[in-house]
Amino acid sequence: MFLEPIDFAQMYREHKATTDFKGKTSSDWDEKSADMAASVINTPYVNDFISRMNITGDEVVLDIGCGPGTLAIPLAKLVKEVIAIDFSAQMLEELKAYAAREGVTNIKTYHLSWDDDWSALPQADIVVASRSMEVSDIDAALSKMSAHATKACYLTYKVGGSFVDMNILDTIGKKVKTKPDYWYIPILLYSQGYLPRVDYIETGRGSVRSGTEEEFVESLIWSVHELSEEQKTKARQYYRDVIIGQSRPPRAVNWAFIGWETAQ
């Protein structure tokens, strides 16, 4: 295979280790859970994701990094059962509350992370990972997904190396080392013997909120971990001049939708 001389799995691991966009802890997501539940449930992204899946209604679906039930609840209404896992206990509580509101009873939840032992999980027909692939070893994560799916896997991964519009970071003088881009994934899947399909989903914003000036600054800090006082001042000025003054919100975010069949 022409890819064999290049160790893309190691390239990803090294790239991921040096990026300024570090993964969040379970405690970080616990604190973010209520806000996230309010912002991601019932968005166009949900239909865009599900419409790209091949489902008949008889499947058991494993949702990795399920969050507050963004996909798990809508999917539960379409399939036999959903197994939802997340390393944030509070996210699972948000999911349970969402399920209760919707009258959904065919979801099993597990407090698990990518790195935990999944041997206790039931086998699934389909495995999904929606915007939850910020892992240190993408090759291992993809293998883990495939091993738990008898039919197919579907995931989304941010296009581009930044969760923040680079124009904003350039304007405020924040230099960052970008994260690995999505193209590692189809290459590694091909190397594992799969034929992945790639599509794209556009959403209105990424991790940067433009509601109020302080929400804008806080969302920047959430994404890049820290800003100097000078950078905060410049961020507030950007908000006033560009987002409000020019009515120009942060750029829309594109997510690569990648699917592959696992059935032999």
C-alpha positions in Angstrom: 0.0 0.0 0.0 1.4 3.4 -0.9 0.6 4.8 2.6 2.7 2.2 4.4 5.9 4.3 4.5 4.1 7.0 6.5 3.0 6.4 10.1 -0.1 8.6 10.2 -1.1 7.3 13.6 2.1 8.4 15.1 1.9 11.7 13.2 -1.5 12.3 14.8 -0.3 11.4 18.3 2.6 13.8 18.0 0.5 16.6 16.5 -2.2 16.2 19.2 0.4 16.3 22.0 1.6 19.7 20.8 -1.6 21.5 20.0 -2.9 24.4 22.2 -6.4 23.0 21.9 -6.3 20.5 24.8 -9.1 18.2 25.7 -11.4 19.1 28.5 -11.7 17.1 31.7 -14.9 15.5 32.9 -15.2 18.3 35.5 -15.0 20.9 32.8 -17.9 19.2 30.9 -19.9 18.8 34.2 -19.8 22.5 34.6 -20.6 23.1 30.9 -23.5 20.6 30.8 -26.5 22.8 31.4 -25.3 25.4 28.9 -24.5 22.8 26.3 -27.8 21.1 26.7 -29.6 24.4 26.0 -27.4 25.2 22.9 -27.2 21.9 21.0 -30.5 20.1 21.5 -32.9 20.4 18.6 -30.5 22.1 16.2 -30.3 21.5 12.4 -27.1 19.6 13.0 -29.0 16.8 14.5 -31.1 16.2 11.4 -28.1 16.7 9.2 -26.2 14.0 11.1 -29.0 11.4 11.3 -30.1 11.9 7.7 -26.6 10.7 6.6 -26.9 7.4 8.6 -28.2 4.2 7.1 -30.7 3.0 9.7 -33.7 0.7 9.3 -35.2 0.9 12.8 -34.1 -2.4 14.2 -30.6 -1.4 15.3 -28.9 -0.9 18.6 -26.8 2.2 18.5 -23.8 3.1 20.7 -23.4 6.8 21.1 -19.9 7.7 22.4 -19.5 11.0 24.1 -23.3 11.4 24.1 -23.3 14.7 26.0 -26.8 15.9 27.0 -28.5 13.5 24.5 -28.1 15.7 21.4 -28.3 12.6 19.1 -29.2 9.9 21.6 -32.7 11.1 22.2 -33.7 11.6 18.5 -32.0 8.3 17.6 -33.9 6.5 20.3 -37.1 7.5 18.6 -35.9 5.8 15.4 -34.1 2.6 16.5 -34.5 -0.3 18.8 -32.2 0.9 21.6 -29.5 3.5 22.3 -26.5 2.8 24.5 -25.2 6.2 25.6 -21.8 6.7 27.2 -20.0 9.8 28.5 -17.2 10.6 30.9 -19.2 13.5 32.4 -21.7 12.3 35.0 -23.6 15.6 34.8 -24.0 15.2 31.0 -25.6 11.9 31.6 -28.0 13.5 34.1 -28.9 16.1 31.4 -29.6 13.3 29.0 -31.8 11.5 31.5 -33.8 14.7 32.1 -34.1 15.2 28.3 -35.3 11.6 27.9 -37.9 12.0 30.6 -39.2 15.2 28.9 -39.5 13.3 25.6 -41.0 10.1 27.1 -38.0 8.1 25.8 -37.3 4.9 27.7 -35.1 2.8 25.4 -31.7 4.3 26.4 -29.1 2.7 28.6 -26.4 5.0 30.0 -22.9 4.2 31.1 -20.4 6.5 32.8 -17.4 5.7 30.6 -14.6 7.4 28.6 -12.8 6.5 25.5 -9.9 5.1 27.6 -12.1 2.9 29.8 -12.7 -0.8 29.4 -15.9 -1.2 27.3 -16.2 -5.0 27.7 -19.4 -4.6 29.7 -21.1 -2.8 27.0 -23.6 -4.7 24.8 -22.7 -5.2 21.2 -24.1 -2.5 18.9 -25.1 -2.5 15.3 -24.1 1.1 14.8 -21.6 3.2 16.6 -21.6 7.0 16.5 -19.3 9.7 17.9 -20.7 13.1 17.3 -18.1 15.9 17.9 -16.5 13.8 20.5 -13.3 12.6 18.9 -10.8 14.8 20.8 -8.6 11.8 21.7 -4.9 11.4 22.1 -4.8 8.3 19.9 -7.2 8.5 16.9 -6.1 5.2 15.4 -7.0 3.3 18.6 -10.3 5.2 18.9 -11.3 4.3 15.4 -10.4 0.6 16.0 -12.4 0.7 19.1 -15.4 2.1 17.3 -15.2 -0.5 14.5 -14.8 -3.4 17.0 -18.1 -2.5 18.7 -20.2 -2.1 15.5 -21.6 -5.0 13.5 -23.0 -2.8 10.8 -21.5 0.7 10.5 -19.8 3.7 12.3 -20.4 7.4 11.9 -18.6 10.3 13.4 -18.0 14.0 13.0 -14.7 15.9 13.4 -14.0 19.6 13.1 -12.7 20.8 9.7 -9.6 23.0 10.1 -7.1 23.0 13.0 -8.9 25.5 15.3 -12.1 25.6 17.2 -11.9 29.4 16.9 -12.1 31.6 13.8 -8.4 32.3 13.1 -9.2 35.9 12.1 -10.3 36.5 15.7 -7.1 34.9 17.1 -4.9 36.9 14.7 -6.7 40.1 15.5 -6.2 39.7 19.3 -2.7 38.5 18.9 -3.2 35.0 20.2 -0.8 32.6 18.6 -1.9 28.9 18.7 -0.6 25.6 17.6 -3.5 24.1 15.6 -5.0 20.7 16.3 -4.9 17.7 13.9 -7.3 18.1 11.0 -9.9 15.5 10.0 -8.0 14.1 7.1 -6.1 11.8 9.4 -9.3 9.8 9.9 -10.1 8.6 6.4 -6.5 7.8 5.8 -6.3 5.7 8.9 -9.6 4.0 8.2 -8.4 3.1 4.7 -5.2 1.7 6.2 -7.4 -0.4 8.5 -9.2 -1.9 5.5 -12.3 0.3 5.4 -13.7 2.5 2.6 -14.8 5.6 4.4 -17.3 8.1 3.0 -16.8 11.8 3.7 -19.4 14.5 3.7 -19.7 17.9 5.5 -22.1 19.5 7.9 -22.1 23.3 8.5 -23.2 24.7 11.8 -23.7 28.3 12.8 -20.8 28.6 15.2 -18.2 26.6 17.0 -17.2 27.0 20.6 -17.2 30.8 20.4 -20.4 32.5 21.5 -21.3 36.0 20.3 -24.3 36.6 22.5 -22.8 39.2 24.8 -19.4 40.8 25.1 -18.5 38.8 28.2 -19.9 35.5 26.8 -17.7 36.1 23.7 -14.6 36.6 25.8 -15.4 33.6 28.1 -16.0 31.3 25.1 -12.6 32.3 23.7 -10.9 31.4 27.0 -12.8 28.1 27.1 -11.4 27.2 23.7 -7.8 28.4 24.1 -7.5 28.1 27.9 -6.1 31.5 28.6 -5.9 35.1 27.4 -3.7 37.9 28.6 -5.4 41.1 29.8 -4.2 42.8 26.6 -5.8 40.0 24.5 -9.0 40.2 26.5 -9.1 44.0 25.8 -8.6 43.3 22.1 -11.3 40.6 22.1 -13.8 43.0 23.6 -12.8 45.6 20.9 -13.3 43.0 18.2 -16.7 42.1 19.6 -17.7 45.8 19.5 -16.2 46.6 16.1 -16.9 43.4 14.1 -19.5 41.3 15.7 -21.7 44.2 16.7 -20.5 47.1 14.5 -20.3 45.0 11.3 -23.0 42.5 12.3 -20.4 39.8 11.5 -20.5 36.8 13.9 -17.7 34.2 14.0 -17.4 32.1 10.9 -19.6 29.1 10.5 -18.0 25.8 11.4 -17.7 22.8 9.1 -17.7 19.3 10.5 -16.5 16.4 8.4 -19.1 13.6 8.6 -17.2 10.3 8.1 -19.0 6.9 7.8 -17.8 3.4 7.1 -19.3 -0.1 7.0 -18.0 -2.7 9.4 -20.0 -5.7 8.3 -17.8 -8.3 6.6 
